Amino acid sequence: MKKQIQQGFTLIELMIVVAIIGILAAVAIPAYQDYVEQSRVDSCLAELKAQTNNWLIEYSQDSDVANLTPAVPGACESIAVPTGAPAAGSEWSTAEAKDTAKTTVSCDGSGTCSKP
């Protein structure tokens, strides 16, 4: 009589693996979504900082703020054109990020940018 060799996985082993994968997915997906949202805000902040620095350079050379136009926004929903002379410590330019919360980031007249 030959002894039969058992091959493969039992149903309970497969169910345990599926449950573990489900638990990992339940934890990982929200964390990933939060990371993506934060990345969108950070990208918009970097874009606004670059645009504000360009405005400050143009303003220091010409000081005709009316001629300043925002670049086509990529990471930002919209970028507001600054008005008036740049002043350190006061909000000078703002942009709205493309995240679900529509986070507004801002830069002051010295080029220092921040997010809420």
MOPAC internal coordinates of N, CA, C and O (Angstrom, degrees):
PM7 1SCF
backbone

  N    0.0000 0     0.00 0     0.00 0    0    0    0
  C    1.4173 1     0.00 0     0.00 0    1    0    0
  C    1.5289 1   110.30 1     0.00 0    2    1    0
  O    1.2310 1   121.50 1   -50.27 1    3    2    1
  N    1.3353 1   114.74 1   129.73 1    3    2    1
  C    1.4612 1   119.34 1   179.21 1    5    3    2
  C    1.5199 1   110.18 1   -89.72 1    6    5    3
  O    1.2310 1   121.26 1   -38.01 1    7    6    5
  N    1.3093 1   115.19 1   141.99 1    7    6    5
  C    1.4571 1   120.90 1   178.47 1    9    7    6
  C    1.5313 1   108.29 1   -85.94 1   10    9    7
  O    1.2310 1   120.43 1   -49.16 1   11   10    9
  N    1.3488 1   116.79 1   130.84 1   11   10    9
  C    1.4555 1   120.59 1   179.98 1   13   11   10
  C    1.5283 1   109.82 1   -80.92 1   14   13   11
  O    1.2310 1   121.61 1   -44.65 1   15   14   13
  N    1.3162 1   114.52 1   135.35 1   15   14   13
  C    1.4598 1   120.44 1   178.20 1   17   15   14
  C    1.5261 1   108.22 1   -97.73 1   18   17   15
  O    1.2310 1   121.14 1   -53.11 1   19   18   17
  N    1.3211 1   115.43 1   126.89 1   19   18   17
  C    1.4592 1   120.55 1  -179.09 1   21   19   18
  C    1.5277 1   109.46 1   -78.15 1   22   21   19
  O    1.2310 1   120.73 1   -47.82 1   23   22   21
  N    1.3365 1   116.21 1   132.18 1   23   22   21
  C    1.4577 1   121.11 1  -179.98 1   25   23   22
  C    1.5213 1   109.46 1  -125.83 1   26   25   23
  O    1.2310 1   120.78 1   -27.98 1   27   26   25
  N    1.3437 1   116.11 1   152.02 1   27   26   25
  C    1.4570 1   120.84 1   176.30 1   29   27   26
  C    1.5162 1   112.72 1    89.60 1   30   29   27
  O    1.2310 1   121.67 1     4.54 1   31   30   29
  N    1.3316 1   114.41 1  -175.46 1   31   30   29
  C    1.4594 1   121.71 1  -178.56 1   33   31   30
  C    1.5191 1   109.74 1  -106.97 1   34   33   31
  O    1.2310 1   121.23 1   -28.72 1   35   34   33
  N    1.2998 1   115.25 1   151.28 1   35   34   33
  C    1.4620 1   119.09 1   175.99 1   37   35   34
  C    1.5275 1   108.63 1   -81.83 1   38   37   35
  O    1.2310 1   121.04 1   -15.52 1   39   38   37
  N    1.3054 1   115.61 1   164.48 1   39   38   37
  C    1.4557 1   120.70 1  -179.44 1   41   39   38
  C    1.5286 1   111.35 1   -62.41 1   42   41   39
  O    1.2310 1   119.76 1   140.96 1   43   42   41
  N    1.3070 1   118.06 1   -39.04 1   43   42   41
  C    1.4630 1   120.94 1  -179.09 1   45   43   42
  C    1.5277 1   111.00 1   -66.01 1   46   45   43
  O    1.2310 1   119.98 1   142.73 1   47   46   45
  N    1.3254 1   117.65 1   -37.27 1   47   46   45
  C    1.4628 1   120.37 1   177.13 1   49   47   46
  C    1.5287 1   110.73 1   -63.65 1   50   49   47
  O    1.2310 1   120.25 1   137.05 1   51   50   49
  N    1.3078 1   117.14 1   -42.95 1   51   50   49
  C    1.4612 1   120.75 1   178.14 1   53   51   50
  C    1.5258 1   111.60 1   -64.80 1   54   53   51
  O    1.2310 1   120.07 1   140.50 1   55   54   53
  N    1.3275 1   117.48 1   -39.50 1   55   54   53
  C    1.4641 1   121.33 1   179.21 1   57   55   54
  C    1.5324 1   111.05 1   -64.78 1   58   57   55
  O    1.2310 1   120.32 1   142.16 1   59   58   57
  N    1.3279 1   116.99 1   -37.84 1   59   58   57
  C    1.4662 1   120.77 1   178.41 1   61   59   58
  C    1.5271 1   110.23 1   -65.09 1   62   61   59
  O    1.2310 1   120.32 1   137.22 1   63   62   61
  N    1.3223 1   117.00 1   -42.78 1   63   62   61
  C    1.4680 1   121.06 1   178.85 1   65   63   62
  C    1.5288 1   110.47 1   -62.64 1   66   65   63
  O    1.2310 1   120.03 1   136.08 1   67   66   65
  N    1.3258 1   117.54 1   -43.92 1   67   66   65
  C    1.4649 1   121.42 1   178.75 1   69   67   66
  C    1.5287 1   110.32 1   -62.81 1   70   69   67
  O    1.2310 1   119.61 1   140.02 1   71   70   69
  N    1.3207 1   118.35 1   -39.98 1   71   70   69
  C    1.4642 1   121.67 1   178.70 1   73   71   70
  C    1.5271 1   111.17 1   -64.80 1   74   73   71
  O    1.2310 1   120.20 1   138.37 1   75   74   73
  N    1.3154 1   117.23 1   -41.63 1   75   74   73
  C    1.4641 1   121.09 1   178.89 1   77   75   74
  C    1.5255 1   110.33 1   -64.11 1   78   77   75
  O    1.2310 1   120.10 1   136.17 1   79   78   77
  N    1.3201 1   117.42 1   -43.83 1   79   78   77
  C    1.4686 1   121.04 1   178.19 1   81   79   78
  C    1.5277 1   110.36 1   -62.34 1   82   81   79
  O    1.2310 1   120.14 1   140.23 1   83   82   81
  N    1.3222 1   117.33 1   -39.77 1   83   82   81
  C    1.4632 1   121.19 1   177.92 1   85   83   82
  C    1.5154 1   112.66 1   -62.76 1   86   85   83
  O    1.2310 1   120.53 1   138.11 1   87   86   85
  N    1.3256 1   116.60 1   -41.89 1   87   86   85
  C    1.4668 1   120.93 1   178.78 1   89   87   86
  C    1.5276 1   110.35 1   -65.31 1   90   89   87
  O    1.2310 1   120.33 1   136.03 1   91   90   89
  N    1.3244 1   116.98 1   -43.97 1   91   90   89
  C    1.4664 1   120.54 1   178.19 1   93   91   90
  C    1.5260 1   111.28 1   -61.70 1   94   93   91
  O    1.2310 1   120.18 1   138.27 1   95   94   93
  N    1.3260 1   117.25 1   -41.73 1   95   94   93
  C    1.4674 1   121.10 1   179.21 1   97   95   94
  C    1.5233 1   110.96 1   -65.75 1   98   97   95
  O    1.2310 1   120.23 1   142.37 1   99   98   97
  N    1.3239 1   117.17 1   -37.63 1   99   98   97
  C    1.4643 1   120.75 1  -179.69 1  101   99   98
  C    1.5272 1   111.56 1   -64.69 1  102  101   99
  O    1.2310 1   120.20 1   151.09 1  103  102  101
  N    1.3110 1   117.23 1   -28.91 1  103  102  101
  C    1.4589 1   121.34 1   178.67 1  105  103  102
  C    1.5284 1   110.74 1   -87.53 1  106  105  103
  O    1.2310 1   119.96 1   139.50 1  107  106  105
  N    1.3181 1   117.68 1   -40.50 1  107  106  105
  C    1.4611 1   122.00 1  -173.05 1  109  107  106
  C    1.5245 1   113.49 1   -74.38 1  110  109  107
  O    1.2310 1   119.22 1   141.51 1  111  110  109
  N    1.3168 1   119.09 1   -38.49 1  111  110  109
  C    1.4635 1   121.00 1  -174.89 1  113  111  110
  C    1.5304 1   111.98 1   -64.20 1  114  113  111
  O    1.2310 1   118.41 1   131.83 1  115  114  113
  N    1.3344 1   120.64 1   -48.17 1  115  114  113
  C    1.4740 1   118.43 1   177.22 1  117  115  114
  C    1.5323 1   113.03 1   -62.53 1  118  117  115
  O    1.2310 1   120.27 1   142.82 1  119  118  117
  N    1.3126 1   117.08 1   -37.18 1  119  118  117
  C    1.4614 1   119.90 1   178.45 1  121  119  118
  C    1.5247 1   110.26 1   -64.43 1  122  121  119
  O    1.2310 1   120.15 1   140.31 1  123  122  121
  N    1.3165 1   117.33 1   -39.69 1  123  122  121
  C    1.4629 1   122.01 1   178.07 1  125  123  122
  C    1.5261 1   110.47 1   -64.83 1  126  125  123
  O    1.2310 1   120.19 1   137.40 1  127  126  125
  N    1.3274 1   117.24 1   -42.60 1  127  126  125
  C    1.4631 1   120.91 1   179.96 1  129  127  126
  C    1.5290 1   110.92 1   -63.82 1  130  129  127
  O    1.2310 1   120.03 1   140.02 1  131  130  129
  N    1.3233 1   117.55 1   -39.98 1  131  130  129
  C    1.4674 1   121.08 1   176.35 1  133  131  130
  C    1.5259 1   110.83 1   -62.97 1  134  133  131
  O    1.2310 1   120.81 1   139.51 1  135  134  133
  N    1.3290 1   116.06 1   -40.49 1  135  134  133
  C    1.4601 1   121.03 1   178.88 1  137  135  134
  C    1.5295 1   110.69 1   -63.09 1  138  137  135
  O    1.2310 1   120.05 1   137.76 1  139  138  137
  N    1.3230 1   117.51 1   -42.24 1  139  138  137
  C    1.4678 1   121.79 1   179.38 1  141  139  138
  C    1.5289 1   110.28 1   -63.70 1  142  141  139
  O    1.2310 1   120.04 1   136.48 1  143  142  141
  N    1.3344 1   117.52 1   -43.52 1  143  142  141
  C    1.4681 1   121.29 1   179.46 1  145  143  142
  C    1.5322 1   110.50 1   -62.11 1  146  145  143
  O    1.2310 1   120.27 1   135.26 1  147  146  145
  N    1.3198 1   117.08 1   -44.74 1  147  146  145
  C    1.4611 1   120.95 1   179.70 1  149  147  146
  C    1.5229 1   110.67 1   -64.13 1  150  149  147
  O    1.2310 1   120.59 1   142.64 1  151  150  149
  N    1.3191 1   116.49 1   -37.36 1  151  150  149
  C    1.4560 1   121.32 1   178.15 1  153  151  150
  C    1.5244 1   111.36 1   -64.09 1  154  153  151
  O    1.2310 1   120.04 1   141.60 1  155  154  153
  N    1.3266 1   117.53 1   -38.40 1  155  154  153
  C    1.4727 1   121.14 1   177.83 1  157  155  154
  C    1.5309 1   110.98 1   -63.60 1  158  157  155
  O    1.2310 1   120.47 1   138.15 1  159  158  157
  N    1.3213 1   116.70 1   -41.85 1  159  158  157
  C    1.4681 1   120.49 1   179.06 1  161  159  158
  C    1.5279 1   110.16 1   -66.51 1  162  161  159
  O    1.2310 1   120.07 1   136.34 1  163  162  161
  N    1.3282 1   117.47 1   -43.66 1  163  162  161
  C    1.4623 1   121.16 1   179.83 1  165  163  162
  C    1.5257 1   111.69 1   -63.90 1  166  165  163
  O    1.2310 1   120.14 1   141.93 1  167  166  165
  N    1.3353 1   117.33 1   -38.07 1  167  166  165
  C    1.4671 1   121.12 1   177.97 1  169  167  166
  C    1.5215 1   110.94 1   -64.92 1  170  169  167
  O    1.2310 1   120.59 1   138.00 1  171  170  169
  N    1.3108 1   116.48 1   -42.00 1  171  170  169
  C    1.4633 1   120.51 1   178.14 1  173  171  170
  C    1.5252 1   110.45 1   -64.86 1  174  173  171
  O    1.2310 1   120.37 1   139.66 1  175  174  173
  N    1.3174 1   116.90 1   -40.34 1  175  174  173
  C    1.4626 1   120.93 1   178.68 1  177  175  174
  C    1.5296 1   110.52 1   -61.48 1  178  177  175
  O    1.2310 1   120.18 1   136.78 1  179  178  177
  N    1.3260 1   117.25 1   -43.22 1  179  178  177
  C    1.4665 1   121.07 1   178.72 1  181  179  178
  C    1.5271 1   110.84 1   -64.60 1  182  181  179
  O    1.2310 1   120.64 1   139.71 1  183  182  181
  N    1.3310 1   116.39 1   -40.29 1  183  182  181
  C    1.4642 1   120.47 1   178.85 1  185  183  182
  C    1.5310 1   110.97 1   -65.02 1  186  185  183
  O    1.2310 1   120.37 1   136.66 1  187  186  185
  N    1.3277 1   116.90 1   -43.34 1  187  186  185
  C    1.4643 1   120.48 1   178.96 1  189  187  186
  C    1.5223 1   110.84 1   -65.56 1  190  189  187
  O    1.2310 1   120.17 1   140.83 1  191  190  189
  N    1.3236 1   117.28 1   -39.17 1  191  190  189
  C    1.4704 1   120.66 1   179.40 1  193  191  190
  C    1.5250 1   110.25 1   -62.06 1  194  193  191
  O    1.2310 1   120.32 1   136.10 1  195  194  193
  N    1.3306 1   117.00 1   -43.90 1  195  194  193
  C    1.4642 1   120.43 1   178.65 1  197  195  194
  C    1.5297 1   110.71 1   -63.38 1  198  197  195
  O    1.2310 1   120.59 1   135.98 1  199  198  197
  N    1.3293 1   116.48 1   -44.02 1  199  198  197
  C    1.4649 1   120.49 1   179.69 1  201  199  198
  C    1.5278 1   111.05 1   -64.83 1  202  201  199
  O    1.2310 1   120.16 1   138.70 1  203  202  201
  N    1.3290 1   117.30 1   -41.30 1  203  202  201
  C    1.4646 1   120.96 1   179.26 1  205  203  202
  C    1.5216 1   111.01 1   -64.04 1  206  205  203
  O    1.2310 1   120.34 1   138.48 1  207  206  205
  N    1.3311 1   116.95 1   -41.52 1  207  206  205
  C    1.4644 1   119.69 1   177.44 1  209  207  206
  C    1.5242 1   110.86 1   -62.06 1  210  209  207
  O    1.2310 1   120.17 1   140.45 1  211  210  209
  N    1.3391 1   117.28 1   -39.55 1  211  210  209
  C    1.4655 1   120.14 1   176.15 1  213  211  210
  C    1.5263 1   110.63 1   -62.42 1  214  213  211
  O    1.2310 1   120.57 1   136.26 1  215  214  213
  N    1.3425 1   116.52 1   -43.74 1  215  214  213
  C    1.4664 1   120.25 1   178.60 1  217  215  214
  C    1.5244 1   111.17 1   -61.30 1  218  217  215
  O    1.2310 1   120.64 1   137.83 1  219  218  217
  N    1.3350 1   116.39 1   -42.17 1  219  218  217
  C    1.4647 1   119.68 1  -179.21 1  221  219  218
  C    1.5244 1   111.13 1   -64.10 1  222  221  219
  O    1.2310 1   120.40 1   141.05 1  223  222  221
  N    1.3236 1   116.84 1   -38.95 1  223  222  221
  C    1.4694 1   120.35 1   177.72 1  225  223  222
  C    1.5232 1   109.96 1   -65.30 1  226  225  223
  O    1.2310 1   120.49 1   132.76 1  227  226  225
  N    1.3374 1   116.66 1   -47.24 1  227  226  225
  C    1.4613 1   119.88 1   179.11 1  229  227  226
  C    1.5273 1   111.01 1   -62.97 1  230  229  227
  O    1.2310 1   120.48 1   140.01 1  231  230  229
  N    1.3205 1   116.68 1   -39.99 1  231  230  229
  C    1.4668 1   120.51 1  -179.19 1  233  231  230
  C    1.5276 1   110.57 1   -64.50 1  234  233  231
  O    1.2310 1   120.41 1   139.78 1  235  234  233
  N    1.3303 1   116.82 1   -40.22 1  235  234  233
  C    1.4618 1   119.52 1  -179.19 1  237  235  234
  C    1.5267 1   111.48 1   -68.77 1  238  237  235
  O    1.2310 1   120.05 1   154.91 1  239  238  237
  N    1.3334 1   117.51 1   -25.09 1  239  238  237
  C    1.4607 1   120.64 1  -179.70 1  241  239  238
  C    1.5257 1   112.32 1   -88.53 1  242  241  239
  O    1.2310 1   120.35 1   145.65 1  243  242  241
  N    1.3498 1   116.93 1   -34.35 1  243  242  241
  C    1.4620 1   120.12 1  -172.22 1  245  243  242
  C    1.5215 1   112.66 1  -122.86 1  246  245  243
  O    1.2310 1   119.73 1   146.52 1  247  246  245
  N    1.2811 1   118.13 1   -33.48 1  247  246  245
  C    1.4679 1   127.48 1  -176.82 1  249  247  246
  C    1.5261 1   113.29 1    57.94 1  250  249  247
  O    1.2310 1   120.20 1  -155.63 1  251  250  249
  N    1.3205 1   117.23 1    24.37 1  251  250  249
  C    1.4616 1   121.45 1   174.92 1  253  251  250
  C    1.5241 1   107.64 1  -104.56 1  254  253  251
  O    1.2310 1   120.92 1   -95.72 1  255  254  253
  N    1.3318 1   115.85 1    84.28 1  255  254  253
  C    1.4597 1   121.67 1  -174.25 1  257  255  254
  C    1.5214 1   111.37 1   -62.02 1  258  257  255
  O    1.2310 1   119.64 1   151.65 1  259  258  257
  N    1.3233 1   118.30 1   -28.35 1  259  258  257
  C    1.4665 1   121.41 1  -177.70 1  261  259  258
  C    1.5213 1   111.91 1   -61.37 1  262  261  259
  O    1.2310 1   119.66 1   154.25 1  263  262  261
  N    1.3244 1   118.26 1   -25.75 1  263  262  261
  C    1.4630 1   121.28 1  -179.22 1  265  263  262
  C    1.5229 1   113.16 1   -83.63 1  266  265  263
  O    1.2310 1   120.07 1   172.51 1  267  266  265
  N    1.3053 1   117.48 1    -7.49 1  267  266  265
  C    1.4563 1   120.36 1  -178.81 1  269  267  266
  C    1.5196 1   109.29 1   -77.47 1  270  269  267
  O    1.2310 1   120.53 1   -51.23 1  271  270  269
  N    1.3057 1   116.60 1   128.77 1  271  270  269
  C    1.4673 1   121.15 1   177.72 1  273  271  270
  C    1.5167 1   108.45 1  -124.93 1  274  273  271
  O    1.2310 1   120.08 1   -36.69 1  275  274  273
  N    1.3189 1   117.45 1   143.31 1  275  274  273
  C    1.4618 1   119.34 1  -179.31 1  277  275  274
  C    1.5232 1   111.21 1   -72.98 1  278  277  275
  O    1.2310 1   121.20 1   -29.73 1  279  278  277
  N    1.3073 1   115.30 1   150.27 1  279  278  277
  C    1.4608 1   120.32 1   174.25 1  281  279  278
  C    1.5225 1   108.66 1   -70.32 1  282  281  279
  O    1.2310 1   121.09 1   -18.50 1  283  282  281
  N    1.3084 1   115.52 1   161.50 1  283  282  281
  C    1.4647 1   119.34 1   176.07 1  285  283  282
  C    1.5223 1   106.75 1   -63.82 1  286  285  283
  O    1.2310 1   119.97 1   -59.41 1  287  286  285
  N    1.3318 1   117.66 1   120.59 1  287  286  285
  C    1.4604 1   118.87 1  -176.17 1  289  287  286
  C    1.5270 1   112.16 1   -68.36 1  290  289  287
  O    1.2310 1   120.98 1   -42.43 1  291  290  289
  N    1.3073 1   115.73 1   137.57 1  291  290  289
  C    1.4560 1   121.02 1   176.06 1  293  291  290
  C    1.5167 1   110.14 1  -108.68 1  294  293  291
  O    1.2310 1   120.85 1   120.50 1  295  294  293
  N    1.3231 1   115.98 1   -59.50 1  295  294  293
  C    1.4612 1   120.78 1  -179.36 1  297  295  294
  C    1.5168 1   111.77 1   -89.63 1  298  297  295
  O    1.2310 1   120.65 1   170.61 1  299  298  297
  N    1.3291 1   116.37 1    -9.39 1  299  298  297
  C    1.4617 1   121.04 1  -179.17 1  301  299  298
  C    1.5234 1   109.76 1  -111.03 1  302  301  299
  O    1.2310 1   121.38 1   -33.51 1  303  302  301
  N    1.3123 1   114.97 1   146.49 1  303  302  301
  C    1.4647 1   121.09 1   176.06 1  305  303  302
  C    1.5246 1   109.47 1   -69.22 1  306  305  303
  O    1.2310 1   120.75 1   136.81 1  307  306  305
  N    1.3204 1   116.16 1   -43.19 1  307  306  305
  C    1.4603 1   121.39 1   178.80 1  309  307  306
  C    1.5223 1   109.06 1  -155.01 1  310  309  307
  O    1.2310 1   121.11 1   -30.42 1  311  310  309
  N    1.3312 1   115.49 1   149.58 1  311  310  309
  C    1.4576 1   121.65 1   176.20 1  313  311  310
  C    1.5219 1   106.96 1  -124.10 1  314  313  311
  O    1.2310 1   120.36 1   -54.52 1  315  314  313
  N    1.3318 1   116.92 1   125.48 1  315  314  313
  C    1.4606 1   121.39 1  -179.64 1  317  315  314
  C    1.5209 1   109.93 1   -84.34 1  318  317  315
  O    1.2310 1   120.85 1   -45.71 1  319  318  317
  N    1.3216 1   115.98 1   134.29 1  319  318  317
  C    1.4588 1   121.19 1   177.00 1  321  319  318
  C    1.5253 1   108.51 1   -72.96 1  322  321  319
  O    1.2310 1   119.85 1   -49.80 1  323  322  321
  N    1.3342 1   117.90 1   130.20 1  323  322  321
  C    1.4630 1   119.51 1  -179.79 1  325  323  322
  C    1.5278 1   111.52 1   -69.67 1  326  325  323
  O    1.2310 1   121.24 1   -29.33 1  327  326  325
  N    1.3036 1   115.24 1   150.67 1  327  326  325
  C    1.4639 1   120.54 1   176.94 1  329  327  326
  C    1.5156 1   108.81 1  -124.94 1  330  329  327
  O    1.2310 1   120.73 1   -33.52 1  331  330  329
  N    1.3031 1   116.22 1   146.48 1  331  330  329
  C    1.4580 1   120.59 1   178.80 1  333  331  330
  C    1.5152 1   112.37 1    79.35 1  334  333  331
  O    1.2310 1   121.59 1    -1.14 1  335  334  333
  N    1.3051 1   114.56 1   178.86 1  335  334  333
  C    1.4570 1   121.00 1  -179.10 1  337  335  334
  C    1.5213 1   110.63 1   -73.96 1  338  337  335
  O    1.2310 1   120.30 1   -36.99 1  339  338  337
  N    1.3338 1   117.03 1   143.01 1  339  338  337
  C    1.4643 1   119.03 1   177.83 1  341  339  338
  C    1.5244 1   110.53 1   -69.10 1  342  341  339
  O    1.2310 1   121.06 1   -43.48 1  343  342  341
  N    1.3188 1   115.58 1   136.52 1  343  342  341
  C    1.4617 1   120.96 1   178.43 1  345  343  342
  C    1.5196 1   108.70 1  -131.56 1  346  345  343
  O    1.2310 1   120.87 1   -49.97 1  347  346  345
  N    1.3227 1   115.93 1   130.03 1  347  346  345
  C    1.4610 1   120.09 1   178.96 1  349  347  346
  C    1.5192 1   109.54 1   -64.88 1  350  349  347
  O    1.2310 1   120.79 1   -42.05 1  351  350  349
  N    1.3136 1   116.10 1   137.95 1  351  350  349
  C    1.4521 1   121.12 1   176.41 1  353  351  350
  C    1.5127 1   114.71 1    89.98 1  354  353  351
  O    1.2310 1   119.62 1   166.78 1  355  354  353
  N    1.3245 1   118.33 1   -13.22 1  355  354  353
  C    1.4646 1   119.75 1   178.29 1  357  355  354
  C    1.5289 1   109.43 1  -113.89 1  358  357  355
  O    1.2310 1   121.08 1   -33.53 1  359  358  357
  N    1.3191 1   115.53 1   146.47 1  359  358  357
  C    1.4665 1   120.75 1  -178.10 1  361  359  358
  C    1.5256 1   109.23 1   -63.00 1  362  361  359
  O    1.2310 1   120.22 1   -55.07 1  363  362  361
  N    1.3269 1   117.18 1   124.93 1  363  362  361
  C    1.4572 1   121.22 1  -176.27 1  365  363  362
  C    1.5186 1   111.90 1  -115.49 1  366  365  363
  O    1.2310 1   120.11 1   140.10 1  367  366  365
  N    1.3224 1   117.39 1   -39.90 1  367  366  365
  C    1.4634 1   120.74 1   177.89 1  369  367  366
  C    1.5253 1   109.13 1  -135.88 1  370  369  367
  O    1.2310 1   120.75 1   -33.08 1  371  370  369
  N    1.3259 1   116.18 1   146.92 1  371  370  369
  C    1.4633 1   121.18 1  -178.79 1  373  371  370
  C    1.5183 1   110.02 1  -134.93 1  374  373  371
  O    1.2310 1   121.33 1   -20.76 1  375  374  373
  N    1.3241 1   115.07 1   159.24 1  375  374  373
  C    1.4637 1   121.48 1   176.21 1  377  375  374
  C    1.5189 1   108.41 1  -148.78 1  378  377  375
  O    1.2310 1   121.23 1   -25.78 1  379  378  377
  N    1.3175 1   115.26 1   154.22 1  379  378  377
  C    1.4627 1   121.62 1   178.61 1  381  379  378
  C    1.5239 1   108.27 1  -109.96 1  382  381  379
  O    1.2310 1   120.64 1   -56.73 1  383  382  381
  N    1.3282 1   116.37 1   123.27 1  383  382  381
  C    1.4642 1   121.43 1  -178.23 1  385  383  382
  C    1.5246 1   110.91 1   -73.81 1  386  385  383
  O    1.2310 1   120.94 1   -20.28 1  387  386  385
  N    1.3290 1   115.81 1   159.72 1  387  386  385
  C    1.4614 1   121.68 1   179.88 1  389  387  386
  C    1.5241 1   112.26 1   -89.94 1  390  389  387
  O    1.2310 1   120.05 1  -148.41 1  391  390  389
  N    1.3225 1   117.50 1    31.59 1  391  390  389
  C    1.4591 1   120.12 1   175.86 1  393  391  390
  C    1.5245 1   109.02 1   -89.24 1  394  393  391
  O    1.2310 1   120.09 1    -7.76 1  395  394  393
  N    1.3119 1   117.42 1   172.24 1  395  394  393
  C    1.4633 1   120.52 1  -176.96 1  397  395  394
  C    1.5231 1   112.21 1   -68.38 1  398  397  395
  O    1.2310 1   119.82 1   153.32 1  399  398  397
  N    1.3265 1   117.95 1   -26.68 1  399  398  397
  C    1.4658 1   121.49 1   179.95 1  401  399  398
  C    1.5265 1   112.01 1   -85.22 1  402  401  399
  O    1.2310 1   119.69 1   173.19 1  403  402  401
  N    1.3259 1   118.20 1    -6.81 1  403  402  401
  C    1.4724 1   123.00 1  -177.29 1  405  403  402
  C    1.5289 1   110.78 1    53.33 1  406  405  403
  O    1.2310 1   121.05 1  -125.46 1  407  406  405
  N    1.3207 1   115.60 1    54.54 1  407  406  405
  C    1.4585 1   123.10 1  -178.31 1  409  407  406
  C    1.5282 1   110.34 1   -64.58 1  410  409  407
  O    1.2310 1   120.38 1   -44.95 1  411  410  409
  N    1.3199 1   116.89 1   135.05 1  411  410  409
  C    1.4611 1   121.66 1   177.83 1  413  411  410
  C    1.5236 1   108.86 1   -99.76 1  414  413  411
  O    1.2310 1   120.88 1   -55.17 1  415  414  413
  N    1.3240 1   115.92 1   124.83 1  415  414  413
  C    1.4603 1   122.09 1   176.09 1  417  415  414
  C    1.5233 1   107.32 1  -108.24 1  418  417  415
  O    1.2310 1   120.21 1   -24.67 1  419  418  417
  N    1.3284 1   117.21 1   155.33 1  419  418  417
  C    1.4602 1   119.57 1  -176.62 1  421  419  418
  C    1.5236 1   111.04 1  -144.45 1  422  421  419
  O    1.2310 1   121.63 1   -22.06 1  423  422  421
  N    1.3375 1   114.49 1   157.94 1  423  422  421
  C    1.4604 1   122.04 1   175.52 1  425  423  422
  C    1.5223 1   108.17 1  -129.62 1  426  425  423
  O    1.2310 1   120.74 1   -32.85 1  427  426  425
  N    1.3365 1   116.19 1   147.15 1  427  426  425
  C    1.4603 1   118.80 1   176.65 1  429  427  426
  C    1.5251 1   109.52 1   -96.76 1  430  429  427
  O    1.2310 1   120.95 1     1.30 1  431  430  429
  N    1.3031 1   115.78 1  -178.70 1  431  430  429
  C    1.4543 1   121.16 1  -175.08 1  433  431  430
  C    1.5130 1   115.31 1   -68.71 1  434  433  431
  O    1.2310 1   119.64 1   168.95 1  435  434  433
  N    1.3207 1   118.29 1   -11.05 1  435  434  433
  C    1.4637 1   120.34 1   177.03 1  437  435  434
  C    1.5250 1   111.80 1   -94.99 1  438  437  435
  O    1.2310 1   120.36 1   177.42 1  439  438  437
  N    1.3436 1   116.91 1    -2.58 1  439  438  437
  C    1.4596 1   121.33 1   179.73 1  441  439  438
  C    1.5115 1   113.53 1    93.60 1  442  441  439
  O    1.2310 1   120.03 1  -174.71 1  443  442  441
  N    1.3259 1   117.54 1     5.29 1  443  442  441
  C    1.4608 1   121.06 1   177.24 1  445  443  442
  C    1.5183 1   108.98 1   -82.11 1  446  445  443
  O    1.2310 1   120.72 1   -57.48 1  447  446  445
  N    1.3307 1   116.23 1   122.52 1  447  446  445
  C    1.4663 1   120.91 1  -176.23 1  449  447  446
  C    1.5224 1   110.39 1  -111.61 1  450  449  447
  O    1.2310 1   121.33 1   -27.40 1  451  450  449
  N    1.3361 1   115.07 1   152.60 1  451  450  449
  C    1.4635 1   119.51 1  -179.41 1  453  451  450
  C    1.5139 1   110.12 1  -149.44 1  454  453  451
  O    1.2310 1   121.84 1   -17.68 1  455  454  453
  N    1.3133 1   114.08 1   162.32 1  455  454  453
  C    1.4611 1   121.67 1   175.09 1  457  455  454
  C    1.5202 1   107.50 1  -127.03 1  458  457  455
  O    1.2310 1   120.26 1   -21.81 1  459  458  457
  N    1.3287 1   117.10 1   158.19 1  459  458  457
  C    1.4695 1   118.85 1  -178.44 1  461  459  458
  C    1.5138 1   112.55 1   -67.44 1  462  461  459
  O    1.2310 1   120.10 1   180.00 1  463  462  461

